[in-house]
C-alpha cells in the first residue's frame, strides 16, 4: 500500500467535494506515478495557497485515462489537466472551516525534514508525493480530530 499526497488548489478540492470524492486525478506529467496507484492505496489532499490539509480517501480501482471531461483546473498552459484518474472513496473529509494547517504539524512530520525549516513550504511543491505510513497517520489523526470540532458559523 502506498500513501499518496496530491497537491492542488482549494478550488479543485471543492470540485472533488461536489462530486462526492468519487474520483481523484494526477497531472499529465505524472503518468508513471499514476500507473503505480493500486486499489487500497491512500490519498491525502494538500491544498496549496492556504497551506492546509483537507482530507483523506482510499483508492478503489486502478488508474485510467480520461480526457472526455475536464474536471479540475491547472495553471500550466497547454496541459490537459489531470487525465490520469482513479476511483476513490472518502475517508476523512473536512469542511472549509476545519482544514488542518500544515505548519501546525511540521514538528511531527519526517517528510519536511529534508528541507530547511524556514523553507518548509518546499516540501509541498509539486503535485504528487509519497508519504511514509507514519507521516500519513499523523496527518490523518489531526484530520480526524479536526472533523470532530464545530465548524465556525
C-alpha angles and dihedrals in degrees: 000000000000127000110219124195110204113200118205142129125286089247091061090048089055090050088055090048091054088054092051093250091280096138138030130188146200128217124259095263093055100067093122091054091046089053088059094055111112136184108276095030115133127235127207119193116217115187116215121213093031092046095220140126116243106185152300136260140179124238111241100183141016122272126280135182118249124172096155095095130029105223106163130032129236128198092214109103117231095016122118100231117240104339093161105080140171135185117254140177120217119248109172114003119173130212116241094263092051102055113134118238112237089213090061090062101041096105090055099047124090092194096069095050089084088075132056109271091238089059100042090138088074088072088067099046117112127040107264132036135166115230130199119250088248096055093041091050092048092052094043090051090054090048091051091051091048090050089062094057124093114260111236113249 
